Structure formats: C-alpha cells, structure tokens
C-alpha cells in the first residue's frame, strides 16, 4: 500500500515546529481539527472483471481512510454485530469514493480491502491460534499481514467478463463459473444461517457450487444447474473447486508456520478469527 503525503493534506510544514497548543489556537473556535490520513489498496482484479457501468471498472486501486475510533464504534455495535453486517458497514465508511459499494466488490478485492483496513487500524501483526497440519497441536502464532500478496492470475484463465470455463474430467461437462461479489457472499451467509435456524443440513459445498456455476453445457436454467451439482461426481467437484480457486483474483493467505511442538514447517491458510478486528478485547 502507498501512504499519501499526510503532512501536505494536514497543511503542516515539516520545517516548522508546532505544539499542540499552537495547533488548537490556530482555529477561531479553538477546536482541534484532525484530517484522517488515507492510503491505497491494490485490487487483485485490477478492476478488469466488472461490468462496463460499474464504478469499479478498470480501477487498479481504491483510496480509503485509516480506521479511527468511529470505525471501532461500528465494529462494537451490538445491533450490527447481530445482523452480521458490522464489518461491511465499517468498510463502507472507510471508502472515499461514495459510488463504490462493498457489496459490489469481487470477493477477492474485498479480501484485499479487509487486510488493508486491518493494517491501518491495528498494525501488521495479527496473533491468533493455528493448528499444526502434522501433529494437530494448537498454538498461538503471530502473522505479519504485510507478507500477504495478491495472487498472480494469468489473463487467459478468465474471459473479459470474468467468466471461468472448465471441462470436468469425469463427466466431460462444459461448466461456466462466475466470480462472486460481496453480495453473493452475503446471500450464502444468510442461506447458511436460515438453514441452521431450521435445523437443516448446512450443504456448504453444494451451495457454493450452485452460487458460482452459471451454465452447464450451455444450459443456464437454475433447476438444471442445481440438479447437476447435487449429482456431480466427487472427482469433478474437487477438480472444479481447485481449478476455480487458481483462477479467482484474490489475496494469497497461505503462510509458512513452524509448529511449537513438532518443529515442522508447513503452509497454512491464515485463519480470520474474532481477533482480526477485535484484537485483545
């Protein structure tokens, strides 16, 4: 991320030394006025896969405000937390461009924004519990968020509309998949919550596949797609998920971790637990 020249934004001449009292008295009403610093987050998609009328089209980066006490108020709002929208509401409040909406962002771009916002508020260190893939030991580990980079995606892996085309190895079905947005992610979360309230099976895997697949052998009918997913061979399902992930513009949260018990070093996906935006609460 690139930090802007905030001395210039605040109107401070770095060659002059001013006390807090002098800054306060420079205002007619003797009130301290603080301009929030801003930064930029580079979008993994580089703005390529948005509709032509989208405010995010061809935007390679987004400018955002640093987190302040106001954003902490949003993150601790009981009503917003209960509705599961506290983080989205906080992210929206940070955006300088009012035409950009978090729900419209591709999930990978939103993930990059989440990481950048967290760094602006609480720094680069993120301490959380991880499980060793080798011995299953659970231990605290401190991740360096600055080490997270955007995935490198070859342009020919998606078409200009962000559609991913795959031929499944077992059924030889030609499947087209779309990139999910924040809105799609929210709908999946709401579907999961609804099923849990009704004591229904979660079906996380098939629900996600139904959300990303937009056609099978040219058939775009929702009921046909749902039927195909429900009966998809496990080998095709795994192939689709692996190949889809390779092609999705996103941040790479695979990090090297050394176990405190067996000393084995493995790559794990950095977990986003409650400590991420509520550290040491």
C-alpha positions as CSV (number, residue, x, y, z in Angstrom):
1,X,0.0,0.0,0.0
2,X,1.1,3.6,-0.7
3,X,0.8,6.1,2.1
4,X,-0.2,9.6,0.9
5,X,1.6,12.7,1.9
6,X,-0.5,13.4,5.0
7,X,1.7,16.4,6.1
8,X,0.6,18.1,3.0
9,X,-3.1,17.2,3.5
10,X,-3.0,18.5,7.0
11,X,-1.3,21.7,5.9
12,X,1.7,21.1,8.1
13,X,5.1,22.5,7.0
14,X,7.6,19.9,8.2
15,X,10.3,22.6,8.6
16,X,8.1,24.3,11.3
17,X,7.7,23.0,14.8
18,X,4.3,23.5,16.3
19,X,3.0,22.5,19.7
20,X,-0.5,21.0,20.2
21,X,-1.5,24.3,21.9
22,X,-0.5,26.3,18.8
23,X,-2.4,24.0,16.5
24,X,-5.5,24.3,18.7
25,X,-5.3,28.1,18.9
26,X,-4.9,28.4,15.2
27,X,-8.7,27.8,14.8
28,X,-11.1,30.6,15.5
29,X,-13.2,28.3,17.8
30,X,-10.1,26.8,19.5
31,X,-11.1,23.3,18.4
32,X,-8.6,20.8,17.2
33,X,-9.3,19.7,13.6
34,X,-7.7,16.4,12.5
35,X,-7.8,15.2,8.9
36,X,-7.8,11.4,8.8
37,X,-4.8,10.0,6.8
38,X,-5.6,7.9,3.7
39,X,-4.0,5.0,1.9
40,X,-4.5,2.9,-1.2
41,X,-5.2,-0.8,-1.6
42,X,-4.3,-2.6,-4.8
43,X,-7.2,-4.7,-6.1
44,X,-6.3,-8.2,-7.1
45,X,-8.7,-8.0,-10.1
46,X,-7.2,-4.6,-11.2
47,X,-10.8,-3.7,-12.0
48,X,-10.8,-5.8,-15.1
49,X,-13.8,-8.1,-14.4
50,X,-16.5,-5.6,-13.5
51,X,-19.5,-4.6,-15.7
52,X,-18.7,-1.6,-18.0
53,X,-21.1,0.6,-16.0
54,X,-19.5,-0.3,-12.6
55,X,-17.7,2.4,-10.7
56,X,-15.0,-0.2,-10.1
57,X,-14.4,-0.9,-13.8
58,X,-10.6,-0.7,-14.6
59,X,-9.8,0.6,-11.1
60,X,-6.5,-0.9,-10.1
61,X,-6.6,0.6,-6.6
62,X,-9.0,2.2,-4.1
63,X,-8.3,5.0,-1.7
64,X,-9.6,4.6,1.8
65,X,-9.4,6.4,5.2
66,X,-7.5,4.9,8.1
67,X,-9.6,3.3,10.8
68,X,-10.5,5.6,13.7
69,X,-12.5,5.4,16.9
70,X,-15.6,5.9,14.8
71,X,-14.9,2.6,13.0
72,X,-14.4,0.9,16.3
73,X,-17.9,2.1,17.4
74,X,-19.3,0.4,14.3
75,X,-17.4,-2.8,15.0
76,X,-18.8,-3.0,18.5
77,X,-22.3,-2.0,17.7
78,X,-24.5,-4.9,19.0
79,X,-27.2,-4.4,16.5
80,X,-24.8,-4.5,13.6
81,X,-23.0,-7.5,15.0
82,X,-26.3,-9.4,15.5
83,X,-27.2,-8.8,11.9
84,X,-23.7,-9.8,10.7
85,X,-23.0,-6.6,8.9
86,X,-20.6,-4.7,11.2
87,X,-17.5,-5.4,9.1
88,X,-19.2,-4.4,5.8
89,X,-20.6,-1.2,7.4
90,X,-17.2,-0.4,8.8
91,X,-15.5,-1.0,5.4
92,X,-18.1,1.2,3.6
93,X,-17.4,4.1,6.0
94,X,-13.7,4.0,5.0
95,X,-14.2,4.4,1.3
96,X,-13.6,7.9,-0.2
97,X,-15.5,7.2,-3.4
98,X,-19.2,7.2,-2.4
99,X,-20.0,5.5,-5.7
100,X,-18.2,2.3,-4.7
101,X,-20.2,-0.2,-2.6
102,X,-18.7,-3.1,-0.7
103,X,-21.5,-5.4,-1.8
104,X,-20.5,-4.8,-5.5
105,X,-16.8,-5.7,-4.9
106,X,-15.5,-9.0,-6.1
107,X,-14.8,-11.2,-3.1
108,X,-11.0,-11.2,-3.8
109,X,-10.9,-7.4,-4.0
110,X,-12.9,-7.1,-0.8
111,X,-10.5,-9.5,1.0
112,X,-7.6,-7.2,0.0
113,X,-9.5,-4.2,1.4
114,X,-10.2,-6.1,4.6
115,X,-6.5,-6.8,5.1
116,X,-5.5,-3.2,4.3
117,X,-8.2,-1.8,6.7
118,X,-7.0,-4.0,9.5
119,X,-3.4,-2.9,9.0
120,X,-4.5,0.8,9.1
121,X,-6.3,0.3,12.4
122,X,-4.2,-2.2,14.4
123,X,-0.9,-2.6,12.5
124,X,0.7,-5.5,10.7
125,X,0.9,-8.1,13.5
126,X,-2.0,-10.5,13.9
127,X,-1.9,-13.0,16.7
128,X,-4.3,-16.0,16.5
129,X,-4.4,-19.7,17.2
130,X,-3.5,-22.2,14.5
131,X,-3.5,-26.0,14.3
132,X,-0.4,-27.9,13.0
133,X,-1.3,-30.0,10.0
134,X,1.3,-32.6,11.1
135,X,0.6,-33.2,14.8
136,X,-2.7,-31.2,15.3
137,X,-1.0,-29.2,18.0
138,X,-2.9,-25.9,18.6
139,X,-0.7,-22.9,19.4
140,X,-0.6,-19.1,19.1
141,X,1.1,-17.6,16.1
142,X,1.8,-14.0,15.0
143,X,1.2,-13.4,11.3
144,X,2.8,-10.5,9.5
145,X,0.0,-9.1,7.4
146,X,2.4,-7.2,5.2
147,X,3.6,-10.5,3.8
148,X,0.2,-11.2,2.2
149,X,0.4,-10.5,-1.5
150,X,-2.2,-10.6,-4.3
151,X,-2.3,-13.8,-6.3
152,X,-0.8,-13.7,-9.8
153,X,-3.5,-14.7,-12.3
154,X,-2.9,-15.3,-15.9
155,X,-5.3,-13.3,-18.1
156,X,-6.2,-16.2,-20.3
157,X,-7.7,-18.0,-17.3
158,X,-10.8,-15.8,-17.4
159,X,-12.5,-14.1,-20.3
160,X,-13.1,-10.3,-20.3
161,X,-16.3,-10.7,-18.3
162,X,-14.6,-12.7,-15.6
163,X,-16.2,-16.0,-16.7
164,X,-14.2,-19.2,-15.9
165,X,-14.8,-22.1,-18.4
166,X,-13.8,-25.6,-17.3
167,X,-14.2,-29.1,-18.8
168,X,-14.8,-31.5,-15.9
169,X,-12.6,-34.7,-16.2
170,X,-15.2,-37.3,-15.2
171,X,-18.4,-36.1,-16.9
172,X,-16.7,-34.0,-19.6
173,X,-19.3,-31.3,-18.9
174,X,-18.5,-27.8,-20.0
175,X,-19.1,-25.7,-16.9
176,X,-19.0,-21.9,-16.8
177,X,-18.5,-20.1,-13.5
178,X,-18.7,-16.5,-12.3
179,X,-16.7,-14.5,-9.8
180,X,-18.6,-14.0,-6.6
181,X,-19.2,-10.5,-5.2
182,X,-19.7,-9.3,-1.6
183,X,-23.5,-9.5,-2.2
184,X,-23.2,-13.2,-3.3
185,X,-21.1,-13.9,-0.2
186,X,-23.7,-12.3,2.0
187,X,-26.5,-14.3,0.4
188,X,-24.6,-17.5,1.0
189,X,-24.1,-16.5,4.7
190,X,-27.8,-15.7,5.0
191,X,-28.7,-19.1,3.4
192,X,-26.5,-20.9,5.9
193,X,-28.0,-19.0,8.9
194,X,-31.5,-19.8,7.7
195,X,-30.8,-23.5,7.4
196,X,-29.2,-23.6,10.9
197,X,-32.3,-21.9,12.4
198,X,-34.5,-24.5,10.7
199,X,-32.1,-27.4,11.8
200,X,-31.5,-28.2,8.2
201,X,-28.2,-29.6,6.8
202,X,-25.6,-26.9,6.0
203,X,-24.7,-28.2,2.5
204,X,-21.9,-25.6,2.4
205,X,-20.1,-27.3,-0.6
206,X,-23.1,-27.7,-2.9
207,X,-24.5,-24.3,-2.0
208,X,-21.2,-22.6,-3.0
209,X,-21.0,-24.6,-6.3
210,X,-24.6,-23.6,-7.1
211,X,-23.6,-19.9,-6.5
212,X,-20.6,-19.9,-8.8
213,X,-21.9,-22.1,-11.7
214,X,-23.9,-20.1,-14.3
215,X,-24.2,-22.8,-17.1
216,X,-23.6,-26.5,-17.7
217,X,-23.1,-27.4,-21.4
218,X,-24.8,-24.2,-22.3
219,X,-27.8,-24.7,-20.1
220,X,-28.4,-21.7,-17.8
221,X,-31.6,-23.0,-16.1
222,X,-31.2,-22.8,-12.3
223,X,-33.0,-26.1,-11.7
224,X,-30.8,-27.9,-14.2
225,X,-27.7,-26.5,-12.6
226,X,-28.9,-27.4,-9.1
227,X,-29.6,-31.0,-10.3
228,X,-26.2,-31.3,-11.9
229,X,-24.4,-30.1,-8.7
230,X,-26.4,-32.5,-6.5
231,X,-25.3,-35.4,-8.7
232,X,-21.8,-34.3,-9.6
233,X,-19.1,-36.9,-9.1
234,X,-16.8,-36.1,-6.2
235,X,-13.8,-36.1,-8.5
236,X,-15.4,-33.4,-10.7
237,X,-16.4,-31.4,-7.7
238,X,-12.9,-31.4,-6.3
239,X,-11.4,-30.5,-9.8
240,X,-13.8,-27.6,-10.2
241,X,-13.0,-26.2,-6.8
242,X,-9.3,-26.5,-7.2
243,X,-9.2,-25.0,-10.7
244,X,-11.7,-22.3,-9.8
245,X,-9.6,-21.1,-6.9
246,X,-6.5,-20.9,-9.2
247,X,-8.3,-18.5,-11.5
248,X,-10.0,-16.2,-9.0
249,X,-8.3,-12.9,-8.4
250,X,-7.7,-12.8,-4.7
251,X,-5.1,-12.3,-1.9
252,X,-2.8,-15.3,-1.1
253,X,-3.3,-16.1,2.6
254,X,-1.1,-19.2,2.5
255,X,1.6,-18.6,5.2
256,X,4.5,-20.6,6.4
257,X,4.1,-21.6,10.1
258,X,6.5,-23.6,12.3
259,X,4.9,-25.8,15.0
260,X,5.9,-25.2,18.6
261,X,5.6,-28.9,19.4
262,X,7.0,-30.9,16.4
263,X,9.1,-28.1,14.8
264,X,7.6,-29.0,11.4
265,X,7.1,-26.0,9.0
266,X,4.0,-26.1,6.8
267,X,2.0,-23.7,4.8
268,X,-1.4,-23.0,6.3
269,X,-4.2,-20.7,5.3
270,X,-4.2,-17.8,7.7
271,X,-7.5,-18.1,9.8
272,X,-9.6,-14.9,10.1
273,X,-10.8,-15.3,13.7
274,X,-12.5,-12.9,16.1
275,X,-9.1,-11.4,17.0
276,X,-8.7,-10.0,13.5
277,X,-10.8,-6.8,14.0
278,X,-11.1,-7.2,17.8
279,X,-7.5,-7.8,19.0
280,X,-7.0,-8.3,22.7
281,X,-10.6,-7.3,23.5
